[in-house]
């Protein structure tokens, strides 16, 4: 059955396509030869090009193999069938992540024979949404576990430390007091760890207007001050991204934790002088985070050319006390995830040798 268009009362000329901007899937309206007449916001976001740049181009050419779509458009135009479906791979601009995106393509007739609707659905979209939902559930369970465990540790810790100090005062031997000093020092170290575990849940947000590029520039300055040799921190900003309401210091800490991890993992490349971290911002439209859909969101990509995250911990990097670095506390990414989620956002990670990308997504008003 041909797909009808509803014309608004009192309007004439071309059917309106604005409603397609409300969809999370990619939609293009094309001629039978594939020439683009309209693309929605999701199409713009996923191909990384503006609507103006896409209009007039050949939509089949955005696929790795253009022929199946050309054949489907010709068949629908001949009325061989009203709807065609097939799987394909979308080609994205160099530097995008990923550069190739598996999609399910649906080709539909319309009541106007020279207009065909092409819809593309990310094959991994549902998998990603399911993964986000599981992650949110795991995070809530982890937060509850951390709070309970921290309080259970903190209660006897004060007694242990106080008893060690009293015992130290009664001991006359310097050799024996060294043991009580070890007890006090280790109790203080555990107290510091507990405080860090509880910090995100204890401190209230200080909400104000946040410019994500000011956050990135602050982080960049701090990282370069700590690692002045052999490391470049490159910026690729979309300056059109608006300010939003949030806690600036929390976001600085979240981005700093991820970027410092990257800088530390780049030690061999820093020695060689070719270590690079990229801070890249983009605007995304019609984004689903958890079960909530947002019209606009910012994406901050923190990318490095390091060795990648070990496969043994790749699925657990946001869990507390999990670290791939000797001497690491395993709290940096846990805190970063907590701070981002307090802004209704998410963090995703994709890592392979030579390229690791953390993507922070935060909804915009």
N, C-alpha and C positions, 0 to 999 in steps of 0.2 A: 504494500500500500504506500502510495506517495506521501511524503511528509508535508503536511500543510503548514503554511505560515499565517499567523494572525496579524492582520494589519490594524494598527491603532485607529480609533475613530477619528475621522476628519483628515487622515493623512493620505497622501498619494505617492506614486512613484515606487521606488524600490522597497521591498518588504524590510521591516526593521530587524536587525540582527543583534541588538543590544542585549537581549536576554541571554545570549550565548556567553556573555562575559560573566554571568553568574555561575557557570559550570566549572567544575574542577578539572574536567577532561578537555583535551585539545579539540577544537572545532574549527574547520575551515569551510568556507563556501567557495566552490570553484566552478569553472566552466567545464564542459566535457573534455576539453583538451588539457585540463589540469591548471589553467591559469587562475591565480588566486584573486578572489573578489573581496574576501573578508576573512580575518582570523580573530579568534577571541583572545582574551588576556592570558589564558593558560597556554595557548599556542606561543604567544610572544615570549612568555617566561621560559618555556622549555627549549625553544630553539635559540634563545638568547638574542633575538632580533626584535626591533620595534615593528609595530603593525605597518607603518609606512614603508619600511624596508622590505616587508614580505609581499605587500600588495603588488599584483602584476607579475610576480615570479611564478615558477612552475612548482606546485606543491609536491608532485611525485619526486622531484629532484631532492627533496629533503630526506628521502629514504635511501638507504644504502643500495637497495635494488628497487629502482623506480618502476620496472615493467609491470609487476602485479597490480599496482594502483592504476597505471595507465589502462591496463586491460579491464579492470573493474569499472573505471569511469566510462570507457567506451561501451561496455556491456549494459550498464545502467542507462546510458543515454539512448541506446538502441531498444531499451525496454525488454532486454533478455531476462532481466530480473530486477526487482525493486530494491533489494538490499544485498550487498556483498560483504563478506567478512574474511579476513585473513590476518596472519601475524607477519610483522615486518620489523625492521630495525631503523630507528630514526637517527639521522646524521645530525650532530650538533657542532657548533663552531669549535675550532682548536682551542684547547685550554679549558673547555667545559668539563664538568665532571658529573656523569661519565660522558665521553665524547660520542658514544653510541648507546641508544636507549631502546630496548625491546618494547614494542607496542602492539596492541591489537587494533586493527583498522576496521572501521565500519563505514561503508559507502551507502548512502541513502538517496533515493529519488526525492524530488520535490514536485509540487504542482506546476512549477515552471521548468520546462524541459531543458533550458540552458543553465539551470542552477542545480548543482549537486552538493550535498552536505557530506563532508568527510570528517569522521570523528576518530580520534586516536586515544586509546586508553593505555596508560602505563601498565605493563604486565605485572611489575613489581609493586604497583601502588597499594594494592590491598595487603600484600605481604608487609610493606613498610608500615601501614596503619596498624596492622596486628602487632608488629614488633614494637611500635611506639606505645601501644596500649599495655603490652606486657612489661615494657620498661617502666612505665609510670607506676604500675602495680608493684614492681620490684623495688622501686625507689621509696614508695610509701612504707613498704615492709622494712626496708633497710633503715629508714629514718627512725621508725619506731624501735627497731632493735638497737640502734646506736644510742637513742635517748635512755632506754632502759639499762643497757649495759654500762653506759657512762655513769649513771647514777649509782649503780651497784658497785662500781669500782671506786667512785669518789667517796662514798660513805666510810668504808674501812681505811681508805688511804690516809685520811687525816689522823686517824688513831695510830697507824703504823709510824707515820712521820713524827708525831708527838712523842710516842714511846721511845723511839730511837734517840730523840733529842734529850729526853730525861735520862735515858741510860748512859748517854755520852757524858752527861754532867757527873754521874756517879763513878765513872771509870777513871782510874788513875793512870792506866797504861796508854801511852800514845799509840802503840801498835793496835790495841783493841779499839780505840776511838776511830781509827781509820775505817774499821768495818761499819761503825754506826754512821760515819759520814757517807759511806757508799749507800746505806739504806736511805738516808735523807735525800741524797742526790737523785737516786732512782725514783723515790716517791715524788720528788719535784718534776722529774721528767714525765712520769705517768700523769701527774696533775696537769702539766702543759698539754699532753696529748688529749686528755679528757676535755679540757677547755676548748681545744680546736675542734673536737668532735661536736661539742654542744654549741659552738659559736653561731652557726647559721640559724639555729632554732631559738637562740637566746636574744640575738640582736634584732631589733625592729628595723624595718626598711625606712630609709630616709628618702622619700619620694620627691622628685623634682624633674625638671626638663633635662633630658639626656640627649646629647649629640654623639652618635656612635663613633664618629671620626675623631672627636676629642678623646674618647676612651682609647681608641686605637693609637693615637699619637702619644698619649701618656704611657701606654704599655710599650710602644716602640722605643721611647726614650729610656725607660727603665731597663729594658732588655739590652740595648746597645751600651748602656753605662756598665752593666755587669759583664757583658761579653764584647769588649771593644775591638778585638782582633779576630779576623777570619770569618765574620758573620755579617751578612747583609739582610736587612729587613725591608722588603719592597712593599710599596702600597699600590693598590688598584681600587680606588674608591668611586662609588656612584654618589656624587655630591647632591643628587636630587632627593636622597632619602631624608625624610623630615625628622625633627626631634620627636621624642616620645616621653611619656611619664615613666620614670623608673628610678632605681637607686644607683647613682653613678659609681659610687665606691664599690658596691657589690659587683657591678659589671666589669670595672677595672680589675678587680681581684680575679674574677672568672676568666677573663681573657688573658691576664698575666699568668695565671697558673698553667693554662694550656701552652702559651708561648714559651714560658720558661722550660717546661717539659721538652718542647721541641728543641730549644737551644741546647739543653743538656744532652739530648740524644744525638745532636749534631757534632759532638766533640771530635770525631775523626775528620769530618769535613772542615771544622773550624781550624784544625791543625793544618789541613791542606789549603785552607784559604778560600774554599768554594761553598761554604755553608750559606743557604738562603732560606729565609722564612717569608712567605707572602701573606699580607693582610688584605683581603679582598672583600668588598661590600657590594651587595646587589639587592634590588627590590624584587620581591616575588608577589604574585597576585593569586588570589583564590587558593590559599594555603590551608590545609587541614592539619591541625596539631591536636593529637589525641582524638577526641570526638567533636572538637569545635572547629568551625570553618571561619577563616579570616579573609577579608577582602584584600588586605595588603600586609606584608610582613617584610622584615629585613633579614637578609642572610649574610652572616659574617663567616668567611672561609679563612681558616688559619692553616696554611699549607707549608710543608717543609720537604726538603730533599734528603732526609735522613734515612737510616736503615730500616725504618718501619717498626711497628709494634710486634713483639714476639707473638707468634700464633697461639702459644700456650695460654696467654692472658688476654688475647684480643677481645673476647666476649665478656671479660670481667673487669675492664679497665676503670669503670665507674663505681665499682664496689669499693668500700672503705678498706684501707690497709693492703690493697693490691698494688704492687709497684714493679715495674720492669727494670728499675735502676737500683744498684747497690746503695744503701743508705737512704733511699726514698721512703717517705712516710706513708705513701699510698693514700693521701688525703686530698691532694691538689685537685684531681679530676672529680672526686666526690663533692667537694665544696663548689667547684665550678658548675656542676650539674644542678646542685641545690639552688645556687643563686640564679641560674638561668630559668629554672622551673618556677621560681618565685616571681618571674616576669612572664609567666604563662608560656615560656618557650621550651625548646628542646635542643639537645646536642646530639649530633650523629658523628660517627667516625668511620673513615674508610682508610685502610692502611695496607701498603705493600712495599717491598723493598724499593727505596728511591723516592717514594711519594706517600706522605701521610696527610690526610685532610680532616680537620675537625670543622663541622658546619654548625654554627649557632643560628637558630631561627627564632626570632622574637616578633610577635604580632605588633602591627602599627595601627594607630587610630584611623 
